[in-house]
Amino acid sequence: MRPEESHILIVDDHREIRESLAQFLAKNGRRATAVESAAAARKFLSETRADLVILDIMMPGEDGLSLCRHIQEALHVPVILLSARAEELDRIVGLEVGADDYVVKPFNPRELLARIDAVLRRTHSMPPGHQEASGETLAFDRWRLRVAERVLVDDAGNEEELSTGEYRLLLTFLQRPKAVLSRDQLLDLAFDRGAEVFDRAVDTQISRLRRKIEADPRTPKLIKTVWGGGYIFTAPVKKT
């Protein structure tokens, strides 16, 4: 799908921002729908397919981070977050809930359009090692990851819920076992991010993932730290 064929949902409680952005996108050949709240966005997404969501973080009622988490876990639609906050911690939180990009207000509409197109191109043409084969299951240690379903199951049949970021990170490791991956490589492979912004986010996601798959997260056996190098996934991985 070409970027100009996409349907973009804009969610922002500021009328001027959402309407002016929708008009700008329309003038540039994009189909856009603008709504004022998370509740309106949920209703729209339950009835209509969107190819990308532009989502304000600070809104009355349900905030953008909560809605972003729902979109990533239930719909797997790319999200660009909008925020007046430029702190690195806020960007990291956005990554942790699965956002594909983070844009600070006020923004240049042309720059946002370029980011929209970049996310859409990336989403619809994933880099090598990032394809999600339908029906494929990756087995390691006492776990099985059903790739197409994004479901992680232990040997007793219990499902372990993964955030979008945790899923992407785990899949990256499972596709490259026994390889030392630097933080920069993990950012590019798992998150498609610039290391200058999200370097600390890798360590945060590693810690979260360890708490879910390691027998003892304080002494990890599956995801080991390579001092000065990055991380390595040590367990054998089998495709079934």
C-alpha positions as a printed Julia matrix, in Angstrom:
240×3 Matrix{Float64}:
   0.0     0.0    0.0
   1.28    3.46  -0.93
   1.17    6.12   1.8
  -1.32    8.22  -0.2
  -3.76    5.29  -0.2
  -3.9     5.16   3.59
  -6.73    6.15   5.94
  -5.43    8.17   8.9
  -7.34    8.67  12.14
  -6.56   11.85  14.11
  -7.48   11.83  17.81
  -7.1    15.17  19.61
  -9.4    17.08  21.96
  -8.22   20.42  20.5
 -10.6    21.13  17.64
  -8.3    23.53  15.8
  -5.4    21.06  15.82
  -7.36   18.03  14.64
  -9.35   19.87  11.97
  -6.42   21.83  10.56
  -4.31   18.66  10.44
  -7.12   16.74   8.71
  -7.41   19.53   6.14
  -3.65   19.56   5.58
  -3.56   15.8    5.05
  -6.52   15.98   2.67
  -4.78   18.7    0.63
  -1.8    16.36   0.36
  -3.84   13.47  -0.94
  -4.34   11.56   2.3
  -7.7    10.35   3.57
  -8.16   11.55   7.17
 -10.84   11.3    9.85
 -10.67   13.5   12.96
 -12.3    12.69  16.32
 -12.18   14.46  19.68
 -11.71   11.69  22.26
 -10.53    8.17  22.99
 -14.16    7.04  23.25
 -14.9     8.38  19.77
 -11.74    6.75  18.45
 -12.68    3.36  19.92
 -16.11    3.6   18.28
 -14.58    4.54  14.93
 -12.01    1.73  15.07
 -14.69   -0.81  15.97
 -16.48    0.04  12.72
 -13.77    1.18  10.3
 -10.21    0.17   9.51
  -7.52    2.84   9.95
  -4.01    2.4    8.58
  -2.42    4.78  11.09
  -3.55    6.71  14.18
  -2.23   10.14  15.19
  -2.97   10.32  18.88
  -2.73   13.13  21.42
  -1.51   11.93  24.82
  -3.22   14.43  27.12
  -7.0    14.24  26.66
  -9.97   14.37  29.06
 -11.25   10.94  30.02
  -9.13    8.09  28.72
  -5.67    9.38  27.82
  -3.68    8.67  24.7
  -1.28    6.21  26.31
  -4.14    3.96  27.41
  -5.73    4.1   23.97
  -2.35    3.47  22.3
  -1.89    0.33  24.39
  -5.35   -0.91  23.35
  -4.71   -0.19  19.67
  -1.4    -2.02  19.68
  -2.61   -5.06  21.59
  -6.0    -5.48  19.91
  -5.65   -3.96  16.45
  -1.91   -3.78  15.64
  -2.34   -0.42  13.9
   0.68    1.94  13.9
   0.41    4.97  16.19
   2.15    8.34  16.21
   1.81   10.09  19.56
   1.46   13.87  19.88
   2.5    15.62  23.09
   3.45   19.03  24.4
   6.05   17.29  26.6
   9.52   16.87  25.12
  11.26   15.04  27.99
  13.07   11.82  27.11
  11.16    9.88  29.8
   7.86   10.71  28.1
   9.21    9.43  24.8
  10.34    6.23  26.47
   6.9     5.7   28.01
   5.4     6.17  24.56
   7.68    3.48  23.17
   6.82    1.13  26.0
   3.11    1.21  25.15
   3.9     0.46  21.51
   3.9     3.84  19.74
   5.7     3.95  16.4
   6.79    7.58  16.69
   6.52   10.55  19.04
   6.05   14.14  17.85
   6.26   17.18  20.11
   3.77   20.05  19.82
   3.87   22.52  18.2
   4.89   20.6   15.1
   5.48   21.36  11.44
   2.71   19.62   9.46
   5.1    18.76   6.65
   7.47   17.08   9.07
   4.56   15.12  10.55
   3.5    14.07   7.04
   7.03   12.82   6.38
   6.92   10.82   9.63
   3.5     9.39   8.71
   4.81    8.21   5.35
   7.94    6.75   6.95
   5.9     4.76   9.5
   3.53    3.48   6.79
   6.41    2.41   4.55
   8.09    0.67   7.46
   4.88   -1.05   8.54
   4.02   -2.38   5.11
   7.54   -3.45   4.12
   9.2    -4.87   7.25
  12.99   -5.3    7.17
  14.63   -8.74   6.9
  14.17  -10.8   10.04
  11.01   -8.9   10.99
   8.48  -10.75   8.88
   5.83  -12.57  10.85
   5.19  -15.9    9.17
   1.59  -17.04   9.41
   1.18  -20.1   11.59
   4.82  -20.18  12.69
   5.64  -21.06  16.29
   9.04  -20.39  17.85
   9.86  -22.66  20.8
  12.54  -21.93  23.41
  13.18  -23.07  26.96
   9.69  -23.66  28.43
   7.98  -21.21  26.09
   6.31  -21.14  22.68
   5.66  -17.9   20.77
   2.83  -18.19  18.24
   4.04  -15.48  15.9
   0.98  -14.67  13.83
  -1.2   -14.5   16.96
   1.44  -12.7   19.06
   0.74  -15.17  21.87
   3.37  -16.47  24.31
   2.49  -19.77  26.01
   4.39  -21.76  28.64
   4.72  -25.54  28.74
   1.6   -25.78  30.92
  -0.5   -23.94  28.37
  -0.68  -20.65  30.29
  -0.57  -17.49  28.2
   1.76  -14.63  29.15
   0.58  -11.23  27.95
   3.17   -9.2   26.05
   3.08   -5.52  25.21
   3.83   -4.6   21.62
   7.34   -3.51  22.57
   8.01   -6.73  24.49
   6.69   -8.81  21.6
   8.87   -7.04  19.03
  11.92   -7.39  21.25
  11.34  -11.08  21.93
  10.74  -11.81  18.24
  13.97  -10.02  17.36
  15.9   -12.21  19.81
  14.21  -15.43  18.68
  15.08  -14.71  15.06
  18.73  -14.13  16.02
  19.65  -16.55  18.84
  23.28  -16.72  19.99
  24.04  -13.35  18.35
  25.27  -10.36  20.35
  22.99   -7.43  19.58
  23.94   -3.9   20.57
  21.38   -1.41  21.84
  21.58    0.42  18.51
  20.86   -2.8   16.62
  17.94   -3.64  18.9
  16.5    -0.17  18.39
  16.72   -0.56  14.62
  15.46   -4.15  14.51
  12.81   -4.17  17.22
  11.63   -0.58  17.31
  12.94    1.18  14.18
  14.07    4.1   16.3
  16.97    6.47  16.47
  19.35    5.45  19.25
  19.9     9.04  20.3
  16.34    9.24  21.66
  15.46    5.77  22.85
  18.7     4.16  24.01
  17.52    3.84  27.63
  14.24    2.32  26.47
  16.0    -0.88  25.4
  17.18   -1.56  28.96
  13.67   -0.89  30.27
  12.08   -3.32  27.81
  14.76   -5.94  28.5
  13.97   -5.76  32.22
  10.24   -6.11  31.59
  10.74   -9.06  29.25
  13.08  -10.8   31.69
  10.45  -10.58  34.42
   8.06  -12.49  32.17
  10.23  -15.24  30.67
  13.13  -15.8   33.07
  12.89  -18.24  35.99
  14.86  -15.72  38.06
  14.99  -12.26  36.44
  17.75  -11.23  38.87
  19.98  -13.95  37.4
  18.87  -14.13  33.76
  19.75  -17.23  31.77
  17.9   -16.54  28.51
  18.72  -12.88  27.83
  22.23  -12.17  29.03
  24.01   -8.86  29.19
  27.25   -8.61  27.22
  29.14   -5.86  28.97
  30.18   -3.2   26.51
  28.41   -5.05  23.72
  24.69   -5.34  24.32
  22.58   -8.45  24.84
  22.51  -12.06  23.67
  19.68  -14.61  23.61
  21.32  -17.85  24.72
  18.59  -20.52  24.41
  18.19  -22.71  21.31
  15.14  -21.77  19.22
  13.08  -24.27  17.23
  10.53  -23.5   14.52
   7.4   -25.65  14.62
